[in-house]
Amino acid sequence: DSRSHLFKYADQVLAQSQFVKQRRWGDGSFDRTLITTYTNWGHIRMTEHWAMHMNLRGYDNYIVFSFDQKSFDHLKANGVNVFFHGSLEATSETQQFKKGSYKSLVDKKPMITLDLLHGGYDVMTIDNDIVVLKDMFPFLKSPKHTFFSQNGALMAGRVLFCGGYIFSRRSPDTIILYTDVILVAANTPEHDQKVINTLSARGYK
């Protein structure tokens, strides 16, 4: 099934990763950490740029999830760590925020993260329009926190959650959170970012 294929590929990426082998921080805090992003053919140039910057920073522990065969074939031919399965198939056209098939694409992101968490991986999800300019991992070593995210806009005195980048440690709490987000998103017109903000405003713990 898709999970077994995914876990096999994830293990392969980590086994070959110089980032993991070097253990820059002297311990195994990030030995099971995968950096993920998502693309279709419509966003292929942006994704190529993203992968280039991951490699320049020495982050070879990444996987690009393709939502169509064309983008998968292209990225694989160019040496990018890329995964595709028929269950991920979606439109290959460029999608604008909250228009067209946008929601059907972004709703796949938390489902993939949840699968990886169940597989025993920590997941750093970074949108393909974000470039990492500084080593981010020293800021993520807190043993007390299992969920880190980008700050969004300030609204009514509250800083909103932004899904541009999210670091999720494998833990029962994060698995429950993603499960709830997926269930709510499946039954509303909102995507994961809006769902998490709504849950947070209502005192979700």
Secondary structure, DSSP 8 states (H G I E B T S, - for coil): -HHHHHHHHHHHHHHH-HHHHH-TTSSSTTTTEEEEEEE-GGGHHHHHHHHHHHHHTT---EEEEESSHHHHHHHHHTT--EE--GGG----S---TTSTTHHHHHTHHHHHHHHHHHTT-EEEEE-TT----S--GGGG--TT-SEEEEEEEEETTEEEEEEEEEEE-SSHHHHHHHHHHHHHHHTSS--HHHHHHHHHHTT--
